[in-house]
Each structure stands twice: as C-alpha cells, then as structure tokens.
Amino acid sequence: MRRYFPPGWRGLFLLLLAAAGCGRELPLAQPAPGWAGLPAASDPWNPRTWTRVLRNDGFLVGYSDVRGNPLWVTYRLTGANPQPHHARPAGFRSDGRGLFPVAPVDYSRSGYDRGHLAPNHAIDLVYGQEAQRETFLMTNIAPQRPNLNRKLWQRLEEVELDRFLARFGALWVLTGTVFDERIQRLKTAWRVEVPDAFFKIYLVPRTDRPPLLLAFVMPQDVKGNEPLDHYLVSVDRVEELTGFDFFPNLDDALERQVESVADGGAWNLAAVSRLPGRYH
C-alpha cells in the first residue's frame, strides 16, 4: 500500500517527531564535508525549506520530507589518490531514514528520470565503491526531465570532473533543487514534488585571495545541447531562488564580494561550455 504525506497539523507533527527521532544524524553529519558551514534556511519557519542532514560516505544530503526531495547535497572532490572505477550499481534503493521513504518504482512511467545530485561516477572515483552505492539511495535522487538528466546535466558533471577538478586539483560542490510557488508532484507518487530547476555551485578555497565561486541554475525544459554558460548565475541568485544561505560562516563583507558576481573567466568556462557529452 502506498503511503502519502498526511495533510495539515498531523503532517507537521509527524515532521517534528521525525526531526527528533533522526536527530542522531545531526551530530554525526555536522563535522563532515561542508565549507564555511552547511546551508541554512533564510526563514527557519518555512516548512518548504526544512531539511534533515543525512550523512553518507563522501557526501551530505539536506533532505526534505515535505517535498520528497533532497534540497541540497554537498561534497568535496580531489584529484589525489583516485579509486578504481567500478561498474554502475544494478539499481536504486529506498532510504529508511526518510519519514515517508520514496521507492525507485515511484518514478516508473512518470516521465521523469531518477536524477542524481551527488554524481555516482565522481563519488566512485574519489571515495570508492561503497560511496558510489550510496549515491543510488533515493534521498540523493530528484525528478529530472530526460533532456536535462541525460544531456545538459551530464555535460556539466563531466566538465566538473574532467575540467574543473583537473584545473584546480580540489573543489567543493553544492548542488540541489529549485522550486517555485506552484506545486507539481509526480503523477505516480504524490509525495514527490517536481523541481522547476536544479543548481550547482562550485567553490575553490584560496589562502591568499578570496575563494573562487561559480554557479548555475538549469531549468527542466532544456533541449540539452545548450551552452553551459547560458545558465551561469551568481550565488546570490541561487540563494534568492532556494531560500538558503549557502556559506553562512563566511565573513559578511567577503560574502557580499564573491557571491554577487557571475564570472566564469577563472574557470575557463567559455572553452568548455559547448563540449559535447561523452555519450551523445
């Protein structure tokens, strides 16, 4: 029998119970990957931005039981000591840490792909096979249109691993979902809300200069062959769209300086924006 998110105060009460019951995740997860603090909701009273931090091998998930989606995922990639490449796992898995666990079958015949936020290939190369398996937990998955998931998003993930990581040697990544005020849910699973867009934020810390930042917002209705730099935005814009402060421990003056610009020059973005995907 399918379980659906209960309406009204009963749902809010169950969410509060879940937050208390899964509180063990928080002390475990807090010291794990995150640069200048984990994302913080601008309005902590807005249930649409409520998240529980789920710790995985190599990445953290800010998961929303209200939306049935990860709202953000953060991980760090390094080029040192790469792991052997492993075959893609056989399938996706439900995550019992969810209050209303989403099942892989919930996406079947929905018109949407099961889109990874922490990418399985990059996590496999940096953190190994067990970490790769954890990217197939449904708490790391969000509904993506095929042209986004298999084309444009895949191209960005390839540039992330093959170009950005090679250029800088190490980088932090924040990625997640964007929703507007109109609520749309999977026709096959009411508890899973459909994002309107997805974001990626890349950060390279520097000891003697401000950190380098690069951000994208990609909508669901892409064709897939568009240049990546068409979707370049400032971090401020991503925060405005999502309701999160992504680097809450960053000095305020420095934050205003680096989060307000959208410039891909230091990343050589123009040279990689039109690269074809590896499989298309």
Summary of the structure (lengths in Angstrom):
residues: 280
radius of gyration: 17.9
end to end distance: 39.3
largest distance: 57.3
contacts: 873
relative contact order: 0.15
helix: 33%
strand: 25%
